Amino acid sequence: MRLPAPPELNFTWSTRTRQVWEGLSEDAAHKAGNAGDGRHMQSIKEWLLKMLRQDNFSGLGGILKTRAGTRACTRLWLENQQFRRVTCKDAALTVMERAHQPRLSRLTLSNLCQLYLVHFDRLEPDFRSALSRVIIEHCNRIPGRQARGANDVWQVARQHPWVFSDTGPSRLVEQVVSEGRELEAEFSRLGITAYLGGRYGELCRALYYLNVLKELPYGTTDPVMDELLKPSVHDSPYADDMLIGHAALQIIIDRVTGDVPEPWRSFVLNIAGDPRVASASARYRKWWQALGIVRIEKVRGWLSKLDLRLFLDAVEEYGVQAGDDALQRMFPARKRFLEGLLKEGMVADTRLMLGWHAERIVTRILGENSGLSYVRLAGGMSDKAIIYIDCGKIHLVEGSHNFKLWVYLAKPDEMLTNYNKTGFSHSDLTTLIPSRYVEKFNGLPYVGVPHNGMWHRRVFEFLAENGIGLDIEKFMLPHDYREYLSRFGLPYVAQK
C-alpha cells in the first residue's frame, strides 16, 4: 500500500522563545564548563590568584603539568581579566601540550574554545594564533562519535575548524550572506550560540551589519543602523586601527551621490559629529582623521547646504514671530538669490553664525540635540543670522535684517573657516575682514550691497565687471527678473 507523503511541518519560533532557549543553552554551557570545580579545584585557583597578587609565577609550570592545574588555569583565563592579561602566553600553552599527551582533557579544551570565542581579538595576536592551533589539533585527537553534542564546543573545532581562525567571523558572515541565511540561525546551526556574548559574536554581527549597509536601497533605513549607533557596537575594533564605526561611516559616505538622504546624514552625524570643528577636538581626532580629507570635505559639503537652508528658515521664522514687515517684505528676493546658489551647485562650504535669539529659533526648528555646528554672534546682534558661503570663484557673507550682502572675489580671511574661532562681532564682519582682504589681495575689489531697491543689479554688475557671469533668471523672482530686463538688460561680462 502506498502511503501519502507526510505533511511538511514549518515551525516559527517567536523572538521571546528563541531568547529563552538561548538563555538555557548559555546556562547549560556554563554548568558544563564548571563541571568538576570541587574543593580541590577551588584551592588550585586560590593558589594561582595568590601568585597573581604576589607577582610571582615561579610555580606556574608545575601546576600546569597536572590535569586539575591546567583546568583551573584555563578557567581563570575566562574569569579573571588581570590573570588572563598576565599569564595568557604561548609558553603556558607549550607547557600544557608537552605535559598532557596525547591531548588535553575535554573540559580544558572546552575552556580554551570558550576563551577564543569570548575574547577573540582582545587576545594578543601571537597567543590567539597559538591557541587556534592547539584547539584544532587537540580537539581532532578526541576519539569517539563525530556527532556534535549541544554543549560540546570542541566538536565545533572538529567539524568546522575555520571557526577558530582570524578570518572566522568574516567567513561566517560571507557564508550567511551567500546562502541567504539569518545570522543567529547560523550560530545555532554551528552550535556556538551559547558562546557568542563576547567579541567573536560582536564582530560577526558588526560585519553582518556592514554588509547590510552595502546592500541597503539608497536613502532607506534599516534596524541595523540603530544597532550601529550603539557605542558598544560602533566603538568595537574592526581591522588594524579602525573601529566598526569607521567602516560604517566609509560605506555610507562613499555611497552618497548628489543630495544626501536625511536618514544617512543623521546616521553619520550621530556617530562622528560635525566635521566642521577644531581639529584638536577629541571627537574629530577619533572619527574624522581616520576617514581622510576627501570624506571630510564631502560631508562638509552636505552640511553647507543644510546650513544655508537653516539660515533661510531662521530668517523667515524670525520675521513672522517678530512681526517685522520690512524683513518679511525683502525676504523672498534674498531667499530666491541664495537658493539659486544651491540650484547651480555653487555652494562648496558655509559657516553659520547665530545671535542668541536666532539660535533659539533654529533650536526649535531642529531640536535640542541636532548636533548643528555654528558660531555665536556678539555685540548687539542677538537677533541676527549670518552665513558665510564659499562658492569657489566668489565668496559671500549674507545676513538677516539690515545686514549687507558682502561679495568677495577670493576667500576674504581664514578666520571665517577657522573652527577654533567660536564667535564673531559686527566689526569683525564689516570692518576687520574687509580690511584684511584688501591687504591680502593687494586691492582686489569687493562690494557690500544694502538690500534696498533693485539690489540684485549691483551684485550682478560687480561680478560681470570682474569676469563672472551668472544665469540671472535663476537668482531672481519672476516679476523682479522681468523688471530687471526691461530697465537694465543683461550685464556685459568682462573678459578677465
C-alpha positions in Angstrom: 0.0 0.0 0.0 1.4 3.4 -1.0 1.0 6.0 1.8 0.7 9.7 1.0 3.7 11.9 1.6 3.9 13.2 5.1 2.9 16.9 5.5 5.7 19.4 5.6 5.9 20.9 9.1 7.1 24.5 9.5 7.7 25.9 12.9 8.0 29.6 13.5 9.8 30.5 16.8 8.9 33.8 18.4 11.7 36.1 19.5 10.9 35.5 23.1 11.1 31.7 22.7 14.5 31.9 21.0 15.7 34.2 23.8 14.6 31.6 26.4 16.3 28.7 24.7 19.5 30.7 24.2 19.5 31.5 27.9 19.0 27.9 28.8 21.8 27.0 26.3 24.2 29.5 27.9 23.3 28.3 31.4 24.0 24.7 30.3 27.3 25.7 28.8 28.3 27.5 32.0 27.5 24.5 34.1 29.3 22.2 31.8 32.3 24.4 31.9 32.4 24.4 35.6 31.9 20.7 35.9 34.5 19.3 38.4 35.0 22.5 40.2 35.2 20.9 43.6 37.2 21.9 46.7 40.5 20.7 45.1 39.9 22.8 42.0 39.0 25.9 44.1 42.1 25.5 46.2 44.3 25.5 43.0 42.5 28.6 41.7 43.2 30.4 45.0 46.8 29.3 44.8 47.0 30.8 41.2 45.4 34.1 42.4 47.9 34.3 45.2 50.7 34.1 42.6 49.0 37.0 40.8 48.8 39.1 44.0 52.4 38.4 44.8 53.5 38.8 41.2 55.5 35.5 41.5 54.7 32.8 38.9 57.7 30.6 39.5 55.4 27.7 40.4 53.0 28.0 37.5 54.8 25.5 35.3 54.4 22.8 37.9 50.7 23.5 38.3 50.1 23.3 34.5 51.7 19.9 34.4 48.7 18.5 36.3 45.2 17.9 34.7 43.5 19.8 37.5 46.0 22.6 37.4 45.5 23.1 33.6 41.8 23.1 34.0 42.0 25.6 36.9 44.3 27.9 34.9 42.1 27.9 31.8 39.0 28.7 34.0 40.8 31.7 35.5 41.6 32.8 32.0 37.9 33.1 31.5 37.0 34.6 34.8 39.8 37.0 35.8 40.9 39.7 33.4 44.2 40.6 35.2 45.2 36.9 35.5 44.4 36.5 31.8 46.4 39.5 30.8 49.5 38.4 32.7 49.5 34.7 32.0 47.9 34.2 28.6 51.3 33.4 26.9 52.5 31.0 24.2 54.8 29.4 26.8 51.9 28.4 29.0 50.2 26.6 26.1 53.5 24.9 25.3 53.8 23.6 28.9 50.2 22.3 28.8 50.8 20.5 25.5 54.0 18.8 26.5 52.6 17.7 29.9 49.3 16.2 28.6 49.8 13.7 25.8 48.3 12.7 23.6 45.8 15.5 24.2 44.3 18.0 26.7 41.1 17.0 28.5 37.7 17.8 27.1 37.0 20.2 29.9 40.2 22.1 29.3 39.6 22.2 25.6 36.1 23.5 26.2 37.6 26.3 28.3 40.1 27.1 25.6 37.4 27.2 22.9 35.3 29.5 25.1 38.3 31.7 25.7 38.8 32.0 22.0 35.2 32.8 21.2 34.6 35.2 24.1 37.8 37.2 24.0 38.9 36.7 20.4 40.6 40.0 19.2 41.2 41.1 22.8 43.8 38.3 22.9 47.4 39.0 21.8 47.7 38.0 18.1 50.6 35.6 18.7 48.7 33.9 21.6 45.5 33.8 19.6 47.3 32.1 16.7 48.9 29.5 19.0 45.6 29.0 20.8 43.8 28.3 17.5 46.4 25.7 16.6 46.1 24.0 20.0 42.3 23.9 19.9 42.1 22.4 16.4 44.9 19.8 16.8 43.8 18.6 20.2 40.1 18.5 19.5 40.8 16.3 16.5 42.6 13.9 18.7 39.4 13.2 20.7 38.2 9.7 19.9 34.6 8.6 19.5 31.5 9.7 17.7 31.5 12.6 15.3 28.0 13.9 16.1 28.1 17.2 17.8 26.7 17.5 21.3 24.7 20.6 22.2 27.3 22.0 24.6 30.5 20.3 23.4 32.1 23.3 21.8 35.2 21.2 21.0 33.0 19.3 18.5 32.8 22.6 16.5 36.6 22.7 16.2 36.5 19.1 14.8 33.8 19.7 12.3 34.3 23.4 11.5 38.0 24.3 12.2 37.8 27.5 10.2 35.6 29.0 13.0 38.8 29.1 15.2 40.8 31.3 12.8 41.4 35.1 12.4 39.2 35.0 9.3 36.4 33.0 11.1 34.0 35.9 11.6 34.3 37.3 8.0 34.0 33.8 6.6 30.9 33.0 8.7 29.2 36.2 7.6 30.1 35.6 3.9 28.6 32.2 4.2 25.4 33.6 5.8 25.0 36.2 3.1 25.8 34.0 0.1 23.4 31.3 1.3 20.6 33.8 2.3 20.5 32.6 6.0 19.9 34.5 9.2 23.0 35.2 11.3 21.5 33.9 14.5 20.3 30.8 12.8 23.8 30.1 11.5 25.2 30.5 15.1 22.7 27.9 16.2 23.5 25.5 13.3 27.2 25.6 14.1 26.5 25.1 17.8 28.2 28.2 19.1 25.2 30.3 20.2 26.0 29.9 23.9 29.5 31.4 23.4 28.6 34.5 21.3 28.1 37.1 24.0 31.7 38.1 23.6 33.9 39.6 21.0 33.7 36.9 18.3 29.9 37.2 18.2 30.0 41.0 18.3 32.4 41.1 15.4 30.2 38.7 13.4 27.2 40.8 14.0 29.1 44.0 13.1 30.4 42.5 9.8 26.8 41.4 9.0 25.5 44.9 9.7 28.2 46.4 7.4 27.1 44.0 4.6 23.5 45.2 5.1 24.7 48.8 4.8 26.4 48.0 1.5 23.2 46.5 0.0 20.8 49.0 1.6 18.5 50.6 -1.0 19.7 54.2 -1.5 18.4 56.6 1.2 16.5 54.0 3.2 16.9 52.9 6.8 17.3 49.5 8.4 17.3 48.3 12.0 21.0 47.5 11.7 21.6 51.3 11.6 20.1 51.5 15.1 22.4 48.8 16.2 25.5 50.5 14.7 24.5 53.7 16.6 25.1 52.0 19.9 28.6 52.8 21.3 29.1 49.2 22.3 28.9 48.3 18.5 30.5 51.2 16.6 33.3 51.5 19.2 34.3 47.9 18.6 37.6 47.1 16.9 37.3 46.2 13.2 40.6 45.9 11.4 44.1 47.5 12.0 43.4 50.7 13.9 39.8 51.1 12.6 36.6 50.7 14.5 33.4 49.2 13.2 32.0 52.8 13.2 34.8 53.9 10.8 33.9 51.1 8.4 30.1 52.0 8.6 30.8 55.7 8.0 33.0 55.0 5.0 30.3 52.8 3.4 27.5 55.5 3.9 29.7 58.5 2.9 31.1 56.8 -0.2 27.6 55.7 -1.4 26.1 59.2 -1.3 25.8 60.8 -4.7 24.1 64.2 -5.1 21.8 65.3 -2.3 22.4 63.3 0.9 19.3 61.4 2.2 18.4 62.8 5.6 18.5 59.5 7.5 22.0 58.8 6.2 23.2 62.3 7.1 21.8 61.8 10.6 23.5 58.4 10.9 26.9 59.9 10.1 26.5 62.9 12.4 25.2 60.8 15.3 28.3 58.6 15.2 31.1 61.1 14.2 29.6 64.5 14.9 30.0 67.6 12.7 33.5 67.6 11.0 33.5 71.4 11.0 35.0 71.7 14.4 38.5 72.3 15.7 40.9 69.5 14.5 42.2 69.2 18.1 38.8 68.1 19.4 38.6 64.6 20.7 35.7 63.5 18.5 37.3 64.9 15.4 40.5 63.0 16.1 38.7 59.8 16.9 36.5 59.7 13.8 37.3 62.2 11.1 41.1 62.0 11.0 40.8 58.3 10.2 38.3 58.9 7.4 40.5 61.2 5.4 40.2 64.7 3.9 38.2 63.6 0.8 35.4 62.3 3.0 35.6 65.2 5.4 35.2 67.7 2.5 32.3 65.7 1.1 30.4 65.7 4.4 31.2 69.4 4.9 29.5 69.9 1.5 26.4 68.1 2.7 26.2 70.3 5.8 26.9 73.5 3.9 23.6 73.0 2.0 21.8 72.2 5.3 23.3 75.4 6.9 22.0 77.5 4.0 18.5 76.1 4.3 18.6 76.6 8.1 19.7 80.2 7.7 16.7 80.8 5.4 14.3 79.0 7.8 15.6 81.0 10.7 15.3 84.4 8.9 11.8 83.6 7.7 10.6 82.4 11.1 12.1 85.4 12.9 10.3 87.8 10.5 7.0 86.1 11.2 7.5 85.8 15.0 8.7 89.4 15.4 6.1 90.8 13.0 8.9 92.5 11.1 7.2 93.7 8.0 10.3 95.0 6.4 12.2 91.8 6.9 9.3 89.7 5.6 9.0 92.0 2.5 12.6 91.7 1.5 13.0 88.1 2.4 11.5 86.3 -0.7 14.1 88.0 -3.0 17.0 87.2 -0.8 15.8 83.6 -0.4 15.5 83.2 -4.2 19.0 84.5 -4.7 20.6 82.1 -2.1 18.5 79.1 -3.4 19.9 80.0 -6.9 23.4 79.2 -5.5 22.2 75.8 -4.4 20.4 75.0 -7.7 23.5 76.0 -9.6 25.7 73.7 -7.4 27.9 76.6 -6.4 27.9 76.0 -2.6 31.2 74.4 -1.5 31.3 75.4 2.1 29.5 77.5 4.7 29.8 78.9 8.2 26.6 79.6 10.1 26.6 82.4 12.7 23.6 83.0 15.1 22.7 85.5 17.7 21.1 84.0 20.8 17.6 84.9 19.7 18.2 83.4 16.2 19.8 80.4 17.9 16.6 79.7 19.8 14.6 79.7 16.6 17.0 77.2 14.9 17.0 75.0 18.0 13.2 75.0 17.9 13.3 74.0 14.2 15.9 71.2 14.6 15.5 70.1 18.2 17.9 70.4 21.2 20.3 67.6 20.1 20.7 68.5 16.4 24.5 68.5 16.5 24.4 71.5 14.2 27.7 73.4 14.0 27.6 77.2 14.3 29.3 80.1 16.0 27.7 82.8 18.1 27.3 86.5 17.2 28.1 89.1 19.8 27.9 92.9 20.1 24.2 93.7 19.6 23.5 91.0 17.0 21.3 88.8 19.2 18.5 88.8 16.6 20.8 88.2 13.6 21.5 85.1 11.5 24.6 85.4 9.2 26.1 82.9 6.9 29.5 82.8 5.0 29.2 81.0 1.7 32.2 79.7 -0.3 31.2 79.4 -3.9 34.7 78.8 -5.3 35.0 81.8 -7.6 33.1 84.1 -5.3 32.7 84.3 -1.5 29.6 85.8 0.2 28.7 86.9 3.6 24.9 87.4 3.9 22.8 88.3 6.9 19.3 88.9 8.1 17.7 92.3 8.8 19.7 95.3 7.5 23.0 93.4 7.2 24.6 94.0 3.8 25.4 91.2 1.3 29.2 91.2 1.1 30.6 89.9 -2.2 34.3 89.0 -2.4 36.3 87.6 -5.4 38.5 85.4 -3.1 38.3 83.9 0.4 38.4 87.1 2.5 40.0 85.8 5.6 40.9 82.5 7.2 39.0 83.3 10.4 35.8 82.6 8.5 36.6 78.9 8.4 38.8 78.7 11.4 36.9 76.3 13.6 38.9 77.4 16.7 37.2 80.8 16.4 33.9 80.5 18.3 32.4 84.0 17.9 32.1 87.0 15.6 31.3 90.6 16.3 29.7 93.2 13.9 33.1 94.9 13.5 34.8 91.5 12.6 32.4 91.1 9.7 32.1 94.6 8.4 35.5 96.2 9.2 38.2 93.7 10.1 37.6 91.1 7.4 37.2 93.6 4.5 40.4 95.4 5.6 42.4 92.1 5.8 41.0 91.1 2.3 42.3 94.3 0.8 45.7 93.8 2.4 46.0 90.2 1.4 44.9 90.6 -2.2 46.5 94.0 -3.0 43.4 95.9 -3.7 41.3 93.1 -5.2 37.7 94.7 -5.3 34.8 93.6 -3.1 31.4 95.2 -2.5 28.9 95.5 0.3 25.4 95.7 -1.1 22.4 97.0 1.0 19.1 95.2 0.4 17.1 98.0 -0.9 15.6 98.8 -4.3 17.0 96.7 -7.2 19.9 95.4 -5.1 20.5 92.5 -7.5 21.8 94.9 -10.1 24.8 95.9 -8.1 25.7 92.3 -7.4 25.4 91.1 -11.0 27.2 94.1 -12.4 30.0 93.8 -9.9 30.5 90.1 -10.8 30.2 90.9 -14.6 32.8 93.6 -14.3 35.2 91.0 -12.9 34.5 88.4 -15.5 31.9 86.3 -13.6 28.6 85.7 -15.3 25.5 84.2 -13.7 22.3 82.9 -15.2 20.4 85.8 -13.7 16.9 84.3 -14.1 17.7 81.6 -11.7 18.6 84.1 -9.0 15.5 86.3 -9.2 11.8 86.1 -8.7 9.9 86.1 -12.0 8.5 89.7 -11.6 11.9 91.0 -10.4 13.6 89.4 -13.4 11.2 90.9 -15.9 11.6 94.4 -14.4 15.4 94.0 -14.3 15.5 93.1 -18.0 13.2 95.9 -19.1 15.2 98.5 -17.1 18.8 97.4 -17.4 19.1 94.4 -19.8 21.7 91.7 -19.2 25.1 92.9 -17.9 28.2 92.6 -20.1 30.6 90.1 -18.7 34.2 91.4 -19.0 36.9 89.1 -20.1 39.2 88.7 -17.1 
